[in-house]
Amino acid sequence: MLNNNNNCKNKFIDFNIIFQKEEIMRQPITHSISISTSTSTSTSTSISTPTPIPTPNSSSTPNSTSTSNSSSPSSSCLETSSLLTKSLLPILNRPLLSYQLQFCENVGFSEIIITTNPIAAPYITNYLNESWPHLPTKVLVCPSNIGSAQVLFRIKNHITTDFIVMSGDLIIKQDFLRHMADLHQNQHSMLTLLLSTNLNPTGQPNTSNINQTSTFAGLDREKIVFYADNTDDNGTLKNLVIPKYILTRHQNLSFHNNLADSHFYMFSKRIFTLLENENQKEIHNIQKDLISLIVKKQFQKIKSPIQPQPENSLDYSQSSKQVLTPELVFKMSRSFQSASREKAVHQNTFSCYAYILENIPCYRVNNIQSYVSANREGARGKLGYLPNEPANKSTYIATNALIGNKVQIGTECIIGTGTVIGDNSIIKKSIIGNHCKIGNAVKITNSIIMNYVTIEEGSIIQDSILSNYCLIESKLVKDKQVGFKETL
C-alpha cells in the first residue's frame, strides 16, 4: 500500500490515461451516451491510424462529419450551442473537462490521451492550449460512429504501458486510485472496473438506489465472474440466466444490482495481444461488449503455460551426478515451478476484477438530471471540487462581479466573473455564469445560467437552464431549457 501522494504519483507515472467520450453538443445530452464518440448504426468502420487534428487557427477545416444518435431528443435532453462540446459544458462555471484534467494533474500521469470526434477536436485543443499547456496531453481524432472499444483498438499503437480509460463526463476525486491500482497489480488483472455505490448522489433520501444502474454483477470477493445488463432497450428489467458452472466453482459468490459502472477502467497492455484473434469489429463498446467478453473468457480452459525445457537446461533426472547447489535445489522445488506456472498463467489468461467505491461521491454528467445534480451538489460543497470563485460562507461570488443595491443572494449560489446584477434582484440556489447581465428586480431560483446571458428587468426565472448568449425578455421562465442564442 502507498502511504502518501508522492508515492502515488511515482506508482502511476508509467500509466497512460485516455479520456473517451466527446459528443459534440449539436446533439443533446441523452441517456444513451456511451464512453466513446457518438454512436450510429454503422458497423463497417475499419481500424486504422487516428487522423491528426488541425488546430483552431489552422487554414484547414475539420471534417464536417455530423454526430448522430439513434434516439430522438426527449424532454430530458439539454440543448446547447453547436459550438459547445459536452466536455466544455460549465459545471460550477468551469468546463466539465477541467475536472478530469485536474484529476490527472493531482496524480501526475506521464501522458494524457484525449479521444474525440473531428468537430469537437479544435475547440478542445484550443482549451487545452489556453488553460492546461503544462499537462502532457495528446488529442486523437476518431470517427463519430465507432464505439469505445473500437477506439481502443484504433489507438493501440499510442499505448505502451498499462493504461486507464476514464470517461470524459466523470467527476471524481483521486483518493481511491492507489488502492484500486494495488488490486489491479496484485491480481495481475487484465481489466479492473470501478463500481460505485454512490453514483450521482442527489443529497436527497433515496429509497430506490438499485434503479440507478442496469448493471448486474456477480463477484467472488473482488473478482468479477458474471456481468450483464439486466434491462432491455426499453429499460425494463429482464430475466438473467446464470450458468451453473459459475455457481459451483465460486463458493463466495455474491450478486449485486446496486453497483453502477463509473466508466473508469484499468487495463493491462496485454489486452491487445490476447484479443488479436477475436473479431474486433464485433466488439463495439467497453461496457456492453468488452467487459462481458473478458469475464466469459476467464472460464475457458487454459493450456499449460510451462514450455518444454531447452536442451541446455538442467536435467533434474541426472541431478545425482550434479553438485546440489542452493540454486539447483530451488529450481527443482515445486514452489519454483508453481511460481513459474502462475506467472505464465497471468501473462496468458483473462481476468477481471472490481474495485468497489463506497461513500465517495462519483458523478457522470450524461443527462439533464445528472447535469443539474452535479451543479447543485457542487454549490453545496459536496462535489469534491470547489468553485473557482471566492467563498463567502456557503456562497461563491467572483471578485469582479458587480452587485447592485439591495440585491439578495442566498446560500448555495455562485456568481461568475464579470457578471452584473441589477438593483433589488434576488438570487436563490442558482448558478450564474461569467459575463452575464441581470437587470433590476430580477428573481432567479433553482436555475443554472451559463455565460453571456442577458435577462431583462423584472423577469422571473425558476427551475430552468439558460444556455450561452441567450436573451430573456419574458416576465416568467419556469421549467424551461433555453438554447444557445435563443430569445424568449
N, C-alpha and C positions, 0 to 999 in steps of 0.2 A: 504494500500500500504506500501511496505517496502522502507526505505529510504537509507539504507546503506548495504554494503556487509556482515557485521556481522549478521544483521537481516536476510539477505538472506540465510546465512548458517544455522541459527537456524531454519528457516522455513522448510528447506529441509532435516534436519538431519534424519527424520524418513522415507524418501523415499529410496526405492531400485532403483538402476539403472541397467538396463540389456542391454548389448550390444549384439545385434544379428547380425549375418552375418559374418562368417569367411569361405570363399571359399578357399580351397587350390589352389594355383596358378599353379598346374599342368594343370588345365583348364584355358583358357584365360578369361580375363575380357570381359563380353558381356553385351549388352543392357538388357538382360533378367534376370539380377541379382536381387534377392529378398532380403528381410531383414534377412532371416533365412539361415540355411546351404544350400548347393547346392541342387537343385531340381532334381527329376526324375519322371518317370511316375508312380511309385509305390504309391498306396494309402492305403496299407494294414498294415502300421506300427501301432502297438498298443501303447497305452500310458502307460509308466512305469517310474520308477525312473531313473534319469540320471546316467550314468556309471561314477564311479570315474576315474580320469585320472592318468596315470603313469607319473612320472617326466622324463625329458630327460635323467637323469642318472640312471633311474631305469633299472633293469635287464629285466623287462617285456617290450614287444614291443607293441606299439599302434595298434589298429585294422587297418587292411590294406584295409578297405572298400574304394574303389575309388570314387571320386566325378564324377558325370555325368551331362550332360546338353543336353536337347533335341534339341538344335540348334547347328549347326556345326559352327566352328570358321570362322570368316569373317575377312575382311580387317580392321575392327575396333577393333580387338582383340589385347591384349597386351600379348605376350608370355614371360613368366618369368621362374624362376627356380622352379623345382619341390620341392625344399627345402624352397621356399619362399612363405608364405601365403600372401593373399591380404592385410591383416591388417599390414603386415610388409613391404609393398612396400614403398620406400622412397618418401616423399613429402618434398621438401626443405631439403633433406639429413637427415630426421628423419622419423621413421616409421609412417604410417598412424594412427595406433592405439594410438600413443602418443598424438594426438590431442584430442581424446575422453577422455583419461586419464587426460590430463591437464584440460579439461572442468570439470571433476568430482572433481579434486583437488581444483580448484578455487572455486567451490560451497561448497564443504565439505560434500559429501554424506557419510552416515554411512556404506553402503555396495554397492559393485560393482560386479554384476554377469556378467560374460562373457560366452556366449554360443558359442560353436564351434564344429567342427567335429573331429573325432578321429585322423586324420592325422595332422591337424594343432595344436592340443592341446599342445603337448610337446614343440613346438617352441614358442608358445605364453606364456606358463608357464615359460619357461626359460627367455624370455624377461622381463616378469613381475618381476621375482625374481632378475634379474640383474639391471634393471633400475627403477622399481617402487616398491621396497619392503615395503615402508611405507604406501601404499594405501591398503584399506581393500577389496582386490579383491578375487573373487572366480570363478574358471573356471569349467564349467559344460559341459560335452560332450553329444551331441545328435546325432542321425544318420544323415547322409548327405541327406537322401531322404525325409525329412519331412519339412513342411512349417513353417513359423514364428509363426503362431497362434498355431500350434501343439506343437511347442517348449514351448510356454507359458503354455499350459495345462500340459506338461510334467514336468515342473519345479515349478509348483504352490505351492508345499509343502515348497519350499525355500522362498516364498514370504509371508510376514506377514503384510505389510502395503500397502498404495497406492504406486504406483511404476511408473517408467519411462522406456520406451523402446526406445533405441537410436540405430540407425543403425551404424554398425562398419565401414562404409565408409563415415560418415558425419563429416564435418569440420565446426564448428560454434562457435562463442563466446557465453558466458553465459548471456549477458546483458538482454536478453528478458525474462529470466526464472521466475523472481519473478512476472512479470505481467501475464504471462501465468498461473502460479500457483494460482494467485488471481482469475482469471476467472474460473479455474477448481474447486476450492474450494467453491467460492461464488455461483456457479450454481449447486453445488452438481453433477458435471458431472461424468458419468461413463467413458467416453473417451474424451479426448481433443487432437486435432491434431494441429501440427504446419504446417501451409500452408504458402508458401513463394512466394512473387512476384519477388524474385531476386535469384533464384536457379541457381548455376553455371554461374555467370556472366562472360563475357569474356573481359570486358573493351572496347569492340568494339560496334559501333552502332548496335542496334538490332531492326529490324522492324517486326519481327515475333515471339514475345515473347509467343504468345498463342501456338505455335508449340513445346514449350519446355516441355509441360506436356500433359498427356492424361486424367487428372482429370477434371471432370465436377461437380461442387459443387453448390448446392442451399442453400443459407444462409438466415435465418431470424435473422438479426443482427449477433450475434456470433453463433447462434445455427445452426447446420447442419441438414437440413430437406430433402436433396436429395444429393446423392453421387454416381457417376457412372464413369466407364471408357468409354470415348467417342471414342475409337478406337478399331478396331478389331485386330485379331492376326497378321495381315499384316501391322498394323499401319495406316490403312485407317479410316477416320472419319466415324462414323456410326450414324444413327438416334437414338435419345433417346426419350422415351415416359415418360412424367411427369404426374403422377396421378393427377386427378382433385382435389382430397381432399387436396393435398398439396397447390394448388393454392388458394383454398377457405379458408383454415384455416390460412394462413400466408399472411397478407396484406403488410408486409415489406420484401417480398421475393425478393432476387436478385440472379442471376445466374452468375457464373464465370467459364471461361475456361482458365484463365491465372494464376491460383494458383497451384503451384506444391506441392505435398506431400513431405515434408522433411524427412519423416520416423523418426519422433521424436514424441512420443506419451506419454501422461499422462493417466494412468489407475487408476480407483478405484479398491480396492481389492474385491469389491462386484461383480466384473465381473465373478469370478469363481463360485460363488454361483448362480447367475442368469442364467448362461449358463449350469448348471448341466443337465437340461432336453433337451438340444439341442444335435443333432447328431454331436459330436465334430470331428468325423472322416471326416466330410464333410466341416469343417472349416479349411482350409489349411493355408491361407495367411492372415496376418493382413490387408493389404491394399485392397486386392481383395475380401475377404470373410467376415472378422470380422467387419470391419467398416460398410459395407453395411448392415450387419445383425443388428447391433446396431441401425443404422439410421432408418431402417424399423420398428424395434420393438418399436420405440418411438410412433408410431401411433396405437399400439394395445390398446384395451380397458382395463383399469385398474380397478380391483375390489377395492371397498372401503377398505382402509388400517386400518380404525378405528375398533378395535375389540370390541365385547360386553364387558360391564363393569363387573368386578368380583363382587361377592356377597358382599364383604366388602367395595366396593367403595361407594362414596356419592350418595344418592338418591336425585336428584335435584327436583323431583316432590314433595318431602316432605320437601323441603328446608324451608317452612314457620315454621316448627317445630324446625329448627336448628338455631343456632346463626350465623348470617351473618358476618363472619369474612372476612377481605380483601382477604385472601387466597381462601375462598369459592367463593367469588364474581368473582375472577379472573378465577377460574376453570370453573365457569358457563358461562363465557363470550364466545362470538363467536370467538373472536380473539385467545383465548387459543385453542379452538377446531380446528380452522383453522390452527394454527401453528402446532398443533399435527398432523393434517392430512397432512400438507405439508411436515413435517419431515418424516412421514411414507412413503409418496409417493416417496420422494427422495431415501429412502432406498430400494424401491421395484420396481423401474422403470428404463428403459433405457434412457439415454440422451447422446447426442454427441454434442460437441462444437468445434469451430475452433479459434485458435489464429493466426491472420494474421501478418506475419513477413514482414515488409516493409523497404526498404533502408538499409538492413543489409546483407552483403554477406553470402551466405549459399552454401556450396559445398558438392555434393555427388560424390565421386570418384568411379563411377560404369561403366565407359567405357573409351576407349582410349582418347576421346576428353576431358572428364572432368579431366582425369589424367594430361594431358598436360596443360589444363587450370589452374588447381589448382597450379601446379608448376610455371607457368609463372606469374600468378597473385600474388603468394607469393613472387616471386622475385621482383615484383613491389611494395611490401609492402601493398597489398590490400587483403590479405587472412584473416587478423585478428590476425595472429600469425607471428612472425618474425623468421628468421633462427637463428640457434644457433651460427653461425659464426659471428665474429665482423663486424660491418658495417663500410664501408668507402664510404660516400655519398650514392649512390644507388647500391653499390657492396658489397658483403659479402665474405671475404677471411679468412680462418682459420689461426690462428697464426703460426701453424707449417707446413703450406703448403710451398713448395719450388718453387719459381717462378724464371725462368731463365732470362737471359739478353734480353732486347728489347722485352719483352712479352707485348702484348696489351690486356688488359682486359676491356671490355666495360661496360656500365651500365646494370643493371638487371641481373648480373651474380653472381653465388655462387660457391666458390671453397672449397671443403671439406677438412677435416683434413687429414694430411699425404700425400696429393696429390703432385706429382711432375710434373711441366710443363716445357718443354724444351725451349731453346732459340728461339727467333723470332716467337713464336706461337701467334695466335690471337684467342681470345675468345669473342664472341658477343652473348648477350641474351641467355646464356646457363647455365645449372646447372651441375657442375662436382662433382661427389660423393667423398667418402672417399677412400684414398689409391690407387688412380689411377696414372698411368704412361703415361704422354703425351709426345711424342717425340718432337724433334726440328721441327720448321717450320710447325706445325700442325695448321689447321684452323677449328674452331668449331663454328657453327652458328645455333641459334634456336634449340638447341638439349638438350636432357636430358641424362646424362652419370651416370649410377649407380656406385656401389662400385667395386673396384679392377679391373677396366677396363684398358687394355693396348692398346694404339694407337701408331702405328709405325710412324717414321719420314715422314713428308711430306704429311700425309693424310689430306683429307678434309671431314668434317662431316657436313651435312646440314639437318635440319628438321628431325632428327632421334632420336630414343631411343635405347640406348645400355644397355643391362642387365648386371648383375653381372658377373665378371670374363671373359667377352668376350675379344677376341683379334682381333684388326683391322689391317690388313696388306694392304688392298686395298687403292688405292690413292683417291678414291671418294666413299663416302657412302651418298646417298641422298634419303630422304623419305623412310627410312627403319626402321624396328624394329628388332634388333639383339638379339637373345635369349641367355639364360644362357650358359656360357662357349662356345659360338659359335665363330668360327674363320671365318673371312670374308676377 
